[in-house]
Amino acid sequence: MKIVLNDEEIKNIIKTLAAEIVKRYKDLSQVALVGIHTNGVYIAKRLNEEIFILTGKKLNLGVVDITFYRDDIGLSDIIKLAKDTEINFDINGKEIILVDDVIYTGRTIRAAMEQILEIGRAKSITILALVDRGLRELPIYAEFVGKVIKTLPNQKIKVLLKEDNKLKKDKIVLYDE
């Protein structure tokens, strides 16, 4: 197992991504962050805090759980417990930034987009990923990417955040299956 990003690097990436969002969207009142459970939610919250530091404004913040939108549901004996989807604002006409920790095949993003489109008609959906590991199976890409880490099919990227792992520091590791 190899640490590919440490706590300080992750903090800097999130600050940079927040600045890119502020630069791109002139009217932040029409922008919303939607995090994909679980790490995407933590990253979206951190981005919102950084955007607030930069602008004094907080964006609408939502959460999606893709458990029942996955294309592999029922293909495994493992039963996943669904978490709540919480989008407590009108997404119609909003610029949605869909936030996840790692973009890989594109299937998680596809499932999240499907769920969002069932809720309403956003003006746009843009993807933000902390890490892009390549090896896409679907033609989906992130417009905002913290770090590209090329991987082989037998490798995995694991994002370990303080909020979910009771760690003192965040880290991202690369390991072989």
C-alpha positions in Angstrom: 0.0 0.0 0.0 1.4 3.4 -1.0 0.2 6.8 0.1 -0.4 8.9 -3.0 -1.8 12.0 -1.3 -1.4 13.1 2.2 -3.5 15.3 4.5 -1.9 18.6 3.4 -2.1 17.8 -0.3 -5.8 16.9 0.0 -6.5 20.2 1.8 -4.7 22.1 -0.9 -6.6 20.2 -3.7 -9.9 21.1 -2.1 -8.9 24.7 -1.8 -7.9 24.8 -5.4 -11.1 23.1 -6.6 -13.2 25.6 -4.5 -11.4 28.5 -6.2 -12.0 26.9 -9.6 -15.7 26.7 -8.9 -15.8 30.4 -7.7 -14.0 31.4 -10.9 -16.2 29.4 -13.2 -19.6 30.3 -11.8 -20.4 34.0 -11.6 -23.8 33.6 -9.9 -23.2 31.1 -7.1 -26.9 31.4 -6.0 -27.7 29.1 -9.0 -25.0 26.5 -8.1 -25.5 23.5 -5.8 -23.1 20.9 -4.6 -24.5 17.3 -4.5 -22.2 14.8 -2.8 -22.4 11.1 -3.5 -22.5 9.0 -0.3 -20.2 8.7 1.5 -16.9 10.4 0.7 -18.4 12.6 -1.9 -20.6 14.1 0.8 -17.6 14.9 3.0 -15.8 16.5 0.1 -18.8 18.6 -0.9 -19.1 19.9 2.7 -15.4 20.8 2.7 -15.7 22.5 -0.7 -18.7 24.5 0.6 -16.7 25.7 3.6 -13.8 26.8 1.3 -16.2 28.6 -1.0 -17.7 30.4 2.0 -14.1 31.5 3.1 -13.5 32.8 -0.5 -16.9 34.5 -1.1 -18.9 34.7 2.2 -21.6 32.6 0.5 -22.6 29.0 1.0 -24.0 26.9 -1.8 -27.1 24.7 -1.6 -25.8 21.3 -0.5 -27.4 17.9 -1.3 -26.7 14.3 -0.8 -27.5 11.3 -3.1 -27.2 7.6 -2.4 -27.0 5.5 -5.5 -27.7 2.1 -4.0 -30.9 1.5 -5.9 -29.7 3.1 -9.1 -26.6 0.9 -9.6 -26.5 -1.2 -12.7 -25.1 -4.1 -10.7 -27.9 -4.2 -8.1 -28.9 -7.8 -7.6 -25.7 -9.2 -9.1 -24.1 -9.7 -5.7 -25.1 -11.6 -2.6 -24.1 -8.6 -0.6 -27.0 -6.5 0.4 -26.1 -2.8 0.8 -27.8 -0.6 3.3 -29.2 2.5 1.6 -28.5 5.9 3.0 -30.8 8.9 2.7 -30.9 11.0 -0.4 -31.4 14.6 0.8 -31.9 17.4 -1.8 -33.9 20.0 0.1 -33.9 22.6 -2.6 -35.4 23.0 -6.0 -32.9 21.7 -8.5 -34.8 22.9 -11.5 -32.7 25.4 -13.4 -29.7 25.0 -11.0 -26.1 24.2 -12.0 -25.4 21.0 -10.1 -21.9 20.0 -9.3 -21.9 16.3 -8.6 -19.1 15.5 -6.1 -17.4 12.1 -5.7 -14.1 11.0 -4.2 -12.8 8.8 -7.1 -14.0 8.6 -10.7 -13.2 5.3 -12.3 -15.6 3.4 -14.6 -18.2 6.2 -14.7 -21.0 3.9 -13.4 -21.4 5.6 -10.0 -21.7 9.0 -11.7 -24.2 7.6 -14.2 -26.3 6.3 -11.4 -26.2 9.6 -9.5 -27.1 11.5 -12.6 -30.1 9.3 -13.1 -31.3 9.9 -9.6 -30.9 13.7 -9.9 -32.8 13.7 -13.2 -35.7 11.9 -11.5 -35.9 14.7 -8.9 -35.9 17.6 -11.4 -34.4 19.3 -14.4 -31.1 20.9 -13.6 -29.7 23.5 -16.0 -26.5 21.4 -16.0 -24.7 18.7 -14.1 -20.9 19.0 -13.8 -18.7 16.3 -12.3 -16.1 17.0 -9.6 -13.8 14.2 -8.5 -11.0 14.4 -6.0 -9.1 11.7 -7.9 -9.5 10.5 -11.5 -7.9 7.0 -11.9 -8.8 6.5 -15.5 -10.0 3.2 -17.0 -13.4 4.5 -17.9 -16.2 2.1 -19.1 -18.7 4.8 -19.9 -18.1 8.1 -21.7 -18.3 10.2 -18.5 -15.6 12.6 -17.3 -15.0 15.0 -14.5 -14.6 18.7 -15.4 -13.1 19.4 -12.0 -10.4 17.0 -11.0 -8.1 17.3 -8.0 -5.5 14.8 -9.1 -5.1 12.3 -11.9 -3.6 9.0 -10.7 -3.2 6.5 -13.5 -3.9 3.0 -12.3 -3.8 -0.5 -13.7 -7.0 -2.6 -13.7 -5.7 -4.7 -10.7 -5.1 -1.6 -8.6 -7.4 0.3 -6.3 -7.5 3.8 -4.9 -8.9 4.2 -1.4 -9.8 7.7 0.0 -9.5 7.7 3.8 -11.1 10.8 5.3 -11.2 11.8 8.9 -15.0 12.0 9.0 -15.5 8.3 7.9 -12.5 6.6 9.3 -11.8 8.3 12.7 -8.4 9.2 11.5 -6.4 12.2 12.7 -5.3 12.9 9.1 -6.7 12.3 5.6 -4.8 10.1 3.1 -5.3 8.5 -0.3 -3.7 5.2 -0.8 -3.0 3.0 -3.9 -2.8 -0.8 -3.5 -3.0 -4.0 -5.5 -6.1 -6.1 -5.3 
